[in-house]
Amino acid sequence: MRFFILLLSLLFSLSSYANWHLDNKQSRLSFISIKKTDVAEVHHFTQLSGALDHDAKVSLVVDLTSVDTNVKQRDQRMQKFLFETNLFPQARFDANINSKSLQNIALGESQIMKIKGEINLHGVKQTVTTDVLIARINEQKFIVSSMQPIIIQAVNFKLSAGIEKLQELAHLPSISKAVPLSFVLTFIK
């Protein structure tokens, strides 16, 4: 009988993290581009989707056609020449979160966790490890945010030629090939 109760409580606690979906309106994935050596600009993507399943596997899908730099022509050039959205319309991040640690976060509390996951961008997969802050807002909502930016190296994702093309089209002396990326992701039941 005791085993049965333990099994039920385990199933209940795991099911409490099933069916979590990313709330696009309350989430943001931002990156910074640097041109002309020291001119930095913040950009983001307007369309994100994702989920957290009962095994604590988290997925984030970025619609690369939704890049928003506040300059329509630059958005179109990034889609065409950098991301090549006709071939690679999405980027993806998949990771496993420690389900026991996740379950131990009390309502209204937060915890810093190290997560290891895989970025799939421009047909290339790279493993990254980063620290995130996970805040459990209530029974229906939690937030995952980066504790520090993740640096995306263009060369690691075969994006260097695209950056060089953007630099040429915009007549710029330089565009950095290292891009800091940060995020705030809201998951709801």
C-alpha positions in Angstrom: 0.0 0.0 0.0 2.8 2.4 0.9 4.4 1.7 -2.5 1.1 2.5 -4.2 0.8 5.8 -2.5 4.4 6.7 -3.3 3.8 5.8 -6.9 0.7 7.9 -7.1 2.4 10.9 -5.6 5.3 10.6 -8.0 2.9 10.4 -11.0 1.0 13.4 -9.7 4.2 15.5 -9.2 5.4 14.6 -12.7 2.1 15.3 -14.3 2.1 18.7 -12.7 4.8 19.6 -15.3 3.0 18.1 -18.2 1.3 20.2 -20.8 3.3 23.4 -20.3 3.4 25.7 -23.4 5.3 28.8 -24.1 3.4 32.0 -23.9 4.7 33.9 -26.9 3.2 37.3 -25.8 5.1 37.1 -22.4 8.4 35.7 -23.9 11.3 37.3 -25.6 14.4 36.1 -27.3 16.8 39.0 -28.0 20.1 39.4 -29.6 22.5 42.3 -30.1 24.3 43.1 -33.3 27.4 45.3 -33.3 28.4 47.3 -36.5 31.0 49.9 -37.2 33.1 48.5 -34.3 31.0 50.0 -31.5 27.4 50.6 -32.6 25.2 48.1 -30.8 21.5 47.5 -31.6 19.0 45.2 -29.9 16.8 43.0 -32.0 14.3 40.2 -31.2 12.0 37.5 -32.7 8.3 38.0 -32.5 7.2 34.4 -33.0 8.4 31.8 -30.5 6.8 28.5 -29.5 7.8 25.7 -27.2 6.8 23.3 -24.5 7.8 21.4 -21.4 6.8 17.8 -21.3 6.2 15.4 -18.4 9.9 14.2 -18.7 11.1 17.8 -18.1 12.3 18.1 -21.7 12.0 21.6 -22.9 11.8 22.8 -26.5 12.0 26.2 -28.0 11.3 26.9 -31.6 12.1 30.3 -33.1 10.5 31.4 -36.4 13.4 33.1 -38.1 11.1 34.9 -40.5 9.9 36.9 -37.4 13.2 38.7 -36.9 12.4 42.3 -35.8 15.2 44.9 -36.0 12.9 47.9 -36.4 14.1 48.2 -40.0 11.9 46.3 -42.5 14.6 46.2 -45.2 17.2 44.9 -42.7 14.7 42.2 -41.5 14.2 41.1 -45.1 17.9 41.0 -45.8 18.6 39.0 -42.6 15.9 36.5 -43.5 17.2 36.1 -47.1 21.0 36.3 -46.7 21.8 35.5 -43.1 19.2 33.0 -41.9 18.3 31.8 -45.4 14.8 31.2 -44.2 13.8 29.6 -47.5 16.0 26.7 -46.5 16.1 27.1 -42.7 12.8 28.8 -41.5 13.3 27.9 -37.9 15.9 27.6 -35.2 15.4 25.2 -32.3 16.7 24.6 -28.7 16.1 21.4 -26.9 17.2 20.6 -23.3 16.4 18.5 -20.3 15.8 20.3 -17.0 16.4 18.4 -13.8 12.8 17.4 -13.0 13.4 16.9 -9.3 14.9 20.4 -8.9 12.1 21.8 -10.9 9.5 20.2 -8.7 11.2 21.5 -5.6 10.7 25.1 -6.5 8.0 26.5 -4.3 5.3 28.9 -5.5 6.7 32.4 -5.6 10.3 31.1 -5.4 13.1 30.8 -7.9 16.2 28.8 -8.4 19.3 29.0 -10.6 19.9 25.9 -12.6 22.6 24.9 -15.1 21.1 23.4 -18.3 22.7 21.7 -21.2 21.0 21.7 -24.5 21.3 21.7 -28.2 20.9 24.6 -30.6 19.9 23.7 -34.1 20.5 26.8 -36.3 21.1 27.0 -40.0 21.4 23.2 -40.3 24.1 23.0 -37.7 23.7 21.6 -34.2 25.8 22.8 -31.3 25.7 21.9 -27.6 25.6 24.7 -25.1 25.6 24.9 -21.3 24.2 27.9 -19.5 22.8 29.1 -16.2 19.1 30.0 -16.1 16.8 31.4 -13.4 13.6 29.5 -13.1 10.8 31.3 -11.2 7.6 29.5 -10.3 5.0 32.3 -10.3 2.0 30.2 -9.5 0.4 26.8 -10.3 -0.2 27.9 -13.9 2.9 29.8 -14.8 6.7 29.8 -14.5 9.4 31.8 -16.1 12.9 30.7 -17.4 15.4 33.5 -18.1 19.0 33.6 -19.0 21.4 34.6 -16.2 23.9 35.8 -18.8 23.9 36.1 -22.5 24.8 33.1 -24.7 27.4 34.1 -27.3 26.5 32.8 -30.8 29.6 32.5 -33.0 28.6 32.9 -36.6 31.3 30.6 -37.8 30.0 27.7 -35.7 26.6 27.9 -37.5 27.8 28.6 -41.0 26.5 32.2 -40.8 29.7 34.1 -41.6 29.0 34.4 -45.3 25.6 35.8 -44.5 27.0 38.4 -42.2 29.6 39.4 -44.9 26.8 39.8 -47.4 24.8 42.0 -45.0 27.9 44.1 -44.4 28.4 44.5 -48.2 24.8 45.5 -48.8 24.7 48.0 -46.0 28.2 49.4 -46.9 29.5 48.9 -43.4 33.1 48.6 -42.4 32.3 45.8 -40.0 29.5 43.6 -38.4 30.5 41.5 -35.4 30.4 37.7 -36.0 29.9 37.1 -32.3 26.3 37.8 -31.1 25.1 37.9 -27.5 21.6 36.3 -27.1 19.4 36.5 -24.0 15.9 35.3 -23.3 12.9 35.4 -20.9 10.5 32.5 -21.5 7.1 32.2 -19.9 5.5 28.8 -19.7 1.8 28.3 -18.8 -0.5 25.4 -18.3 
